[in-house]
């Protein structure tokens, strides 16, 4: 691709800015007992993932995503 003039450069800069504006949604893990977002990955194995809430101490596989 060859750039012919300043208009082409401006168009490319606009496209780059539009791409930067688009953001991917972020999911937040939440405790099903106390609704805290202070949840961390605890362990995993044959049965799947386990999570632990640092606020209430809940440990389990059931976790909410917001």
N, C-alpha and C positions, 0 to 999 in steps of 0.2 A: 504494500500500500504506500503510495507516495502522497506526501502532503503538499497540496498546491498553494495554499495561502493561509493567512491568519484565520479565516473563517473555519477552515478545517480543524485547526488547532483548538479554536473555541468550542466547536462541536464535540471534539474528543474530550475536552476538559469537562463539559456539561455531562457527558455520558459517565465519566468517572465519578463525578459528584453524585449523580443519581444512584449509581451502584453502591456508593458508600452510605447513602441514606437508608437503603434497605437493610433491615436487621432481622435476624432470625429470632423467633420466639424462644424465650428461656423458661424452662419449667423449674419450679421450686418444689422441693420435697417438703412435705408437712406431716407432722405427727397426727395420727388419727385419734389420739386420746386428748391431747392438750392444744392441738392446732399450732404448735410451735414450728418454726422453720429451722430450728437448731437440730437437724437430723443428720446423722452421718452413716456411711456404710459400715456395717459391723462385721459381717462375715458372709461367706457363701460356700456352697458345697453342692452335694447331690440334690438337695431340696430347693436350691435357689438362693437368692439374696436375703440377707437379714439386715435390718436397719436398727439404729439405736437413737433415741431422743435424749439429748443431753440435759433437757429441762426436767422431764418427768421420769426418765429412766425406762420408758417403753422399749422393748426389744421384740421385733417381729418382722414378718414379711409384708404385712399389709401397711401400705404407706399411701398418703394422698399426694397428688401432684396438682399444682396450681399454675 
